[in-house]
Amino acid sequence: MVQKVYDVKGMTCDHCVQAVSSELNGLPGVEDVQVDLSSGKVTVTSQQALDPADVAAAVDEADYELAGGEAR
């Protein structure tokens, strides 16, 4: 398993959390998505490393923005 933390800009409510979670959970190999609304951090657990472009596209599809790529 691979776990990565991303910064997502623009999330302000539970609807935001659901939208981002739904899009990221749709990526192949994603096992779990945890969103910390107060910090804007999104932790994605997947079977293998995800393509950063795919993560950015999923966040964009939810109408939010990946801030500067991976946090760690």
MDTraj code that builds the backbone (N, CA, C; nanometers):
import mdtraj as md
import numpy as np

residues = "MET VAL GLN LYS VAL TYR ASP VAL LYS GLY MET THR CYS ASP HIS CYS VAL GLN ALA VAL SER SER GLU LEU ASN GLY LEU PRO GLY VAL GLU ASP VAL GLN VAL ASP LEU SER SER GLY LYS VAL THR VAL THR SER GLN GLN ALA LEU ASP PRO ALA ASP VAL ALA ALA ALA VAL ASP GLU ALA ASP TYR GLU LEU ALA GLY GLY GLU ALA ARG".split()
xyz = np.array([
    [0.0830, -0.1182, 0.0000],
    [0.0000, 0.0000, 0.0000],
    [0.0882, 0.1255, 0.0000],
    [0.0381, 0.2269, -0.0650],
    [0.1062, 0.3560, -0.0725],
    [0.0124, 0.4610, -0.0158],
    [0.0659, 0.5470, 0.0700],
    [-0.0154, 0.6546, 0.1268],
    [0.0508, 0.7881, 0.0949],
    [-0.0259, 0.8794, 0.0377],
    [0.0238, 1.0129, 0.0037],
    [-0.0724, 1.1161, 0.0598],
    [-0.0163, 1.2313, 0.0953],
    [-0.0956, 1.3426, 0.1455],
    [-0.0857, 1.4569, 0.0455],
    [-0.1996, 1.5119, 0.0098],
    [-0.2067, 1.6215, -0.0864],
    [-0.2728, 1.7420, -0.0211],
    [-0.2365, 1.8631, -0.0660],
    [-0.3038, 1.9865, -0.0255],
    [-0.4056, 2.0205, -0.1331],
    [-0.5302, 2.0412, -0.0904],
    [-0.6360, 2.0776, -0.1839],
    [-0.6910, 2.2139, -0.1430],
    [-0.6931, 2.3078, -0.2375],
    [-0.7410, 2.4436, -0.2100],
    [-0.8890, 2.4554, -0.2449],
    [-0.9601, 2.5316, -0.1607],
    [-1.0980, 2.5684, -0.1923],
    [-1.2055, 2.4915, -0.1188],
    [-1.1694, 2.3900, -0.0423],
    [-1.2704, 2.3121, 0.0304],
    [-1.3152, 2.3895, 0.1549],
    [-1.4479, 2.4038, 0.1709],
    [-1.4996, 2.4817, 0.2836],
    [-1.6114, 2.4127, 0.3614],
    [-1.6619, 2.2986, 0.3104],
    [-1.7774, 2.2364, 0.3761],
    [-1.7788, 2.0849, 0.3511],
    [-1.8764, 2.0186, 0.4112],
    [-1.8882, 1.8734, 0.3944],
    [-1.9150, 1.8338, 0.2499],
    [-1.9855, 1.9182, 0.1756],
    [-2.0091, 1.8884, 0.0337],
    [-1.8765, 1.8840, -0.0415],
    [-1.7871, 1.9757, -0.0073],
    [-1.6537, 1.9777, -0.0688],
    [-1.5809, 1.8461, -0.0415],
    [-1.5869, 1.8030, 0.0831],
    [-1.5218, 1.6781, 0.1242],
    [-1.5772, 1.5617, 0.0439],
    [-1.7089, 1.5547, 0.0300],
    [-1.7716, 1.4456, -0.0433],
    [-1.7340, 1.4479, -0.1913],
    [-1.7302, 1.5673, -0.2503],
    [-1.6979, 1.5791, -0.3929],
    [-1.5549, 1.5322, -0.4206],
    [-1.4602, 1.5789, -0.3403],
    [-1.3205, 1.5413, -0.3590],
    [-1.3012, 1.3922, -0.3315],
    [-1.3617, 1.3438, -0.2230],
    [-1.3501, 1.2017, -0.1882],
    [-1.4049, 1.1132, -0.2990],
    [-1.5191, 1.1496, -0.3517],
    [-1.5833, 1.0702, -0.4566],
    [-1.4952, 1.0601, -0.5806],
    [-1.4405, 1.1717, -0.6247],
    [-1.3556, 1.1711, -0.7443],
    [-1.2282, 1.0900, -0.7221],
    [-1.1644, 1.1096, -0.6068],
    [-1.0399, 1.0365, -0.5806],
    [-1.0653, 0.8878, -0.5621],
    [-1.1763, 0.8515, -0.4993],
    [-1.2097, 0.7097, -0.4825],
    [-1.2344, 0.6418, -0.6164],
    [-1.2641, 0.7194, -0.7198],
    [-1.2874, 0.6646, -0.8530],
    [-1.1603, 0.6292, -0.9281],
    [-1.0455, 0.6706, -0.8772],
    [-0.9196, 0.6378, -0.9442],
    [-0.8852, 0.4908, -0.9221],
    [-0.8335, 0.4241, -1.0244],
    [-0.7967, 0.2826, -1.0112],
    [-0.6933, 0.2608, -0.9011],
    [-0.7203, 0.1638, -0.8156],
    [-0.6264, 0.1271, -0.7106],
    [-0.6442, 0.1998, -0.5792],
    [-0.7310, 0.3022, -0.5762],
    [-0.7509, 0.3763, -0.4517],
    [-0.8307, 0.2921, -0.3537],
    [-0.7766, 0.2776, -0.2338],
    [-0.8399, 0.1984, -0.1281],
    [-0.9140, 0.2856, -0.0279],
    [-0.8612, 0.4077, -0.0009],
    [-0.9205, 0.4929, 0.1024],
    [-0.8821, 0.6379, 0.0767],
    [-0.9751, 0.7276, 0.1116],
    [-0.9502, 0.8715, 0.1031],
    [-0.9983, 0.9338, 0.2337],
    [-0.9093, 1.0066, 0.3002],
    [-0.9434, 1.0775, 0.4232],
    [-0.9162, 1.2261, 0.4006],
    [-1.0166, 1.3101, 0.4321],
    [-1.0039, 1.4540, 0.4110],
    [-1.0092, 1.5252, 0.5455],
    [-0.9103, 1.6113, 0.5702],
    [-0.9110, 1.6985, 0.6870],
    [-0.9498, 1.8375, 0.6367],
    [-1.0763, 1.8726, 0.6549],
    [-1.1303, 1.9962, 0.6000],
    [-1.0574, 2.1184, 0.6548],
    [-1.0257, 2.1191, 0.7838],
    [-0.9644, 2.2375, 0.8444],
    [-0.8257, 2.2679, 0.7874],
    [-0.7501, 2.1659, 0.7529],
    [-0.6157, 2.1884, 0.6989],
    [-0.6097, 2.1820, 0.5465],
    [-0.7135, 2.1241, 0.4852],
    [-0.7122, 2.1064, 0.3398],
    [-0.6274, 1.9885, 0.2955],
    [-0.5865, 1.9054, 0.3911],
    [-0.5034, 1.7885, 0.3595],
    [-0.5933, 1.6698, 0.3224],
    [-0.5542, 1.6007, 0.2166],
    [-0.6255, 1.4822, 0.1709],
    [-0.5261, 1.3669, 0.1673],
    [-0.5554, 1.2628, 0.2442],
    [-0.4693, 1.1450, 0.2500],
    [-0.5306, 1.0361, 0.1635],
    [-0.4550, 0.9899, 0.0660],
    [-0.5029, 0.8878, -0.0274],
    [-0.4189, 0.7617, -0.0074],
    [-0.4858, 0.6510, 0.0191],
    [-0.4209, 0.5213, 0.0302],
    [-0.4562, 0.4416, -0.0942],
    [-0.3531, 0.3912, -0.1624],
    [-0.3753, 0.3187, -0.2875],
    [-0.2874, 0.1949, -0.2937],
    [-0.3228, 0.1058, -0.3853],
    [-0.2486, -0.0188, -0.4022],
    [-0.1093, 0.0060, -0.4584],
    [-0.0949, 0.1094, -0.5412],
    [0.0337, 0.1463, -0.5983],
    [0.0376, 0.2983, -0.6085],
    [0.1551, 0.3531, -0.6354],
    [0.1680, 0.4980, -0.6491],
    [0.0768, 0.5470, -0.7607],
    [0.0106, 0.6580, -0.7351],
    [-0.0792, 0.7173, -0.8339],
    [-0.0043, 0.8185, -0.9189],
    [-0.0466, 0.8317, -1.0426],
    [0.0089, 0.9333, -1.1313],
    [-0.0378, 1.0696, -1.0790],
    [0.0546, 1.1611, -1.0489],
    [0.0142, 1.2921, -0.9977],
    [-0.0832, 1.3651, -1.0901],
    [-0.0712, 1.3454, -1.2205],
    [-0.1631, 1.4086, -1.3152],
    [-0.3049, 1.3550, -1.2973],
    [-0.3180, 1.2259, -1.2665],
    [-0.4498, 1.1671, -1.2433],
    [-0.5130, 1.2230, -1.1163],
    [-0.4307, 1.2401, -1.0125],
    [-0.4807, 1.2969, -0.8867],
    [-0.5264, 1.4408, -0.9100],
    [-0.4447, 1.5184, -0.9790],
    [-0.4791, 1.6575, -1.0081],
    [-0.6064, 1.6662, -1.0916],
    [-0.6217, 1.5780, -1.1891],
    [-0.7410, 1.5777, -1.2738],
    [-0.8660, 1.5425, -1.1933],
    [-0.8541, 1.4481, -1.1008],
    [-0.9684, 1.4094, -1.0179],
    [-1.0100, 1.5248, -0.9274],
    [-0.9133, 1.5923, -0.8673],
    [-0.9432, 1.7073, -0.7816],
    [-1.0059, 1.8187, -0.8647],
    [-0.9528, 1.8416, -0.9847],
    [-1.0081, 1.9425, -1.0755],
    [-1.1514, 1.9082, -1.1154],
    [-1.1780, 1.7811, -1.1382],
    [-1.3130, 1.7365, -1.1758],
    [-1.4140, 1.7681, -1.0649],
    [-1.3663, 1.7677, -0.9410],
    [-1.4523, 1.8009, -0.8270],
    [-1.4632, 1.9524, -0.8079],
    [-1.3986, 2.0292, -0.8963],
    [-1.3980, 2.1765, -0.8942],
    [-1.3128, 2.2363, -0.7837],
    [-1.2026, 2.1682, -0.7504],
    [-1.1068, 2.2202, -0.6526],
    [-0.9683, 2.2137, -0.7156],
    [-0.8688, 2.2601, -0.6429],
    [-0.7348, 2.2707, -0.6999],
    [-0.6325, 2.2048, -0.6089],
    [-0.5469, 2.1241, -0.6700],
    [-0.4355, 2.0641, -0.5981],
    [-0.3305, 2.1734, -0.5801],
    [-0.2936, 2.1989, -0.4556],
    [-0.2009, 2.3087, -0.4252],
    [-0.0581, 2.2583, -0.4227],
    [0.0176, 2.2876, -0.5236],
    [0.1601, 2.2581, -0.5257],
    [0.1975, 2.1115, -0.5222],
    [0.1099, 2.0248, -0.5651],
    [0.1426, 1.8828, -0.5686],
    [0.1334, 1.8200, -0.4315],
    [0.2196, 1.7238, -0.4081],
    [0.2153, 1.6455, -0.2843],
    [0.2665, 1.7254, -0.1655],
    [0.2036, 1.7031, -0.0526],
    [0.2516, 1.7642, 0.0713],
    [0.3659, 1.6824, 0.1284],
    [0.3581, 1.5488, 0.1138],
    [0.4663, 1.4599, 0.1581],
    [0.4528, 1.3272, 0.0899],
])
top = md.Topology()
chain = top.add_chain()
for i, resn in enumerate(residues, 1):
    res = top.add_residue(resn, chain, resSeq=i)
    for name in ("N", "CA", "C"):
        top.add_atom(name, md.element.get_by_symbol(name[0]), res)
traj = md.Trajectory(xyz[None], top)
